[in-house]
Amino acid sequence: MFERITKDTFDEVYPILEEAFPVEELREKQRQKALLDKPQYRLYGIKEDSGILQGALAMWDFNDFFYFEHLAIKPEFRNGGFGGEKLDEIIDWAGRPIVLEVEVPEDELTKRRVGFYERHGFFYNDYPYLQPPMREGQDMLPLRLMTIPQKISEDVYKRYKSLIHKIVYDYEEA
């Protein structure tokens, strides 16, 4: 089950994100928490029926597509199909295109991540994409976009990139 996270329950979920993502792909705790005030931002705890917290999903609602910022599963629930099962549930629930960022698949771990999303219906789009810094003093991070239900055209890519940069990262290219 997915439970909407509020400022009161945020501290339960942030450690899951910290454990799952490199520092350059995650905002500082207070900046991440402040996103809960933004109307397009949603943070969910992924729980089993008994209420045990197993993961987290951070996403942005852009009306005609969702942008998944973070999907993280606690280590003890990984590699048993649980993450894929939850991802499939989210895809079914979404009912519209989903966009997410992935690292360029250059080593075994990043290739496995891309493969995970491909096995669940996502398409790798090879347009050069730079993620604006999540923290002060960081550089742009080279990533790629993956999308479902299909690959995207260059025009759609530019639109998604522009919206994500402006709304999610408060960044506009000069």
C-alpha positions in Angstrom: 0.0 0.0 0.0 1.1 3.6 -0.6 0.7 6.1 2.2 1.0 9.8 1.5 3.9 11.3 3.6 3.4 14.6 5.4 5.9 16.8 7.3 5.0 14.8 10.4 5.9 11.5 8.9 8.8 12.7 6.7 11.6 11.6 9.1 10.5 8.0 8.7 11.1 8.0 4.9 14.1 10.3 4.3 16.7 7.7 5.6 15.4 5.3 2.9 16.2 7.8 0.3 19.6 8.6 1.8 20.6 5.0 1.8 19.4 4.3 -1.8 20.8 7.4 -3.6 24.2 9.0 -4.0 24.5 12.4 -2.4 24.4 14.2 -5.8 21.0 12.7 -6.5 19.3 13.8 -3.3 18.6 17.2 -1.7 19.6 18.0 1.9 16.9 16.8 4.3 15.3 20.2 5.0 15.2 21.1 1.3 13.6 17.7 0.5 11.1 18.2 3.3 10.2 21.7 2.1 9.0 20.2 -1.2 6.0 18.8 0.6 4.6 22.4 0.4 4.7 22.3 -3.4 1.3 21.3 -5.0 2.8 19.1 -7.7 5.1 17.1 -5.3 4.0 13.8 -3.8 5.9 11.6 -1.4 4.6 8.2 -0.5 5.8 5.5 1.9 5.5 2.0 0.5 4.2 -0.2 3.2 3.0 -3.8 3.5 -0.5 -4.4 4.8 0.8 -4.8 8.4 2.2 -1.2 8.2 5.9 -2.0 7.9 7.7 0.6 5.9 9.4 -1.0 2.9 10.3 1.9 0.6 9.5 5.3 -0.7 8.3 7.0 -3.9 8.8 10.7 -4.6 7.1 12.0 -7.7 5.8 15.1 -9.4 2.4 15.5 -11.1 2.5 17.4 -14.4 -1.1 16.7 -15.3 -0.3 14.8 -18.5 2.7 12.8 -17.1 4.3 11.9 -13.9 8.0 12.5 -13.2 9.4 9.9 -10.7 12.2 11.6 -8.8 13.0 8.8 -6.4 11.9 5.2 -6.0 13.7 3.4 -3.2 13.2 0.1 -1.5 14.9 -0.8 1.8 17.8 -3.2 1.4 16.1 -6.1 3.2 13.2 -6.0 0.7 15.4 -5.9 -2.5 16.2 -8.6 -5.0 13.1 -10.6 -4.3 10.8 -9.1 -6.8 9.2 -6.7 -4.3 10.4 -3.5 -6.0 9.3 -4.6 -9.4 5.9 -5.6 -8.0 5.4 -2.2 -6.5 6.6 -0.5 -9.7 4.1 -2.4 -11.7 1.3 -1.4 -9.3 2.4 2.3 -9.6 2.4 2.0 -13.4 -1.1 0.6 -13.4 -2.3 3.2 -11.0 -0.7 6.1 -12.9 -2.7 5.7 -16.1 -0.5 8.2 -18.0 3.1 8.5 -19.2 5.9 8.3 -16.5 9.3 9.8 -16.9 12.3 9.1 -14.7 16.1 9.8 -14.7 18.7 7.1 -14.8 22.5 7.1 -14.8 24.2 6.5 -18.2 24.6 2.7 -18.2 28.4 2.5 -18.1 29.1 -0.1 -15.5 27.4 -3.3 -14.2 25.3 -1.5 -11.5 24.0 1.2 -13.8 23.3 -1.4 -16.6 21.3 -3.4 -14.1 19.2 -0.4 -13.1 18.4 0.4 -16.7 17.5 -3.3 -17.3 15.2 -3.3 -14.2 13.2 -0.5 -15.6 13.2 -2.0 -19.1 11.8 -5.2 -17.8 8.9 -3.2 -16.4 8.1 -1.6 -19.7 10.2 1.6 -19.6 12.1 2.8 -22.7 15.7 4.2 -22.6 15.9 7.6 -24.4 19.4 8.4 -25.5 19.1 12.2 -25.6 21.8 13.9 -23.7 20.3 15.0 -20.4 21.9 17.0 -17.6 20.3 17.0 -14.1 20.6 20.4 -12.4 22.5 20.3 -9.1 20.5 19.0 -6.1 22.9 20.6 -3.7 24.8 23.8 -3.6 28.3 23.6 -5.2 27.5 20.5 -7.3 27.9 20.3 -11.1 25.2 19.2 -13.6 24.9 15.4 -13.6 24.8 13.6 -16.9 21.8 11.2 -16.9 19.2 9.9 -19.3 15.4 9.8 -19.3 13.4 6.6 -19.3 9.8 6.7 -20.2 6.7 4.6 -20.3 4.6 3.7 -22.4 7.0 4.4 -25.2 10.2 6.1 -26.4 9.7 9.8 -26.8 10.4 12.1 -29.8 13.0 14.9 -29.5 10.2 17.5 -29.2 8.6 15.6 -26.3 12.0 15.1 -24.7 12.6 18.9 -24.9 9.2 19.6 -23.4 9.7 17.1 -20.5 13.2 18.4 -19.8 12.1 22.0 -19.8 9.2 21.3 -17.3 11.3 19.1 -15.0 14.1 21.6 -14.9 11.8 24.5 -14.2 9.4 23.0 -11.7 11.5 20.3 -10.0 14.9 21.9 -10.0 13.9 25.6 -10.3 16.4 25.8 -13.1 16.1 27.5 -16.5 18.8 27.4 -19.2 20.2 30.7 -20.2 
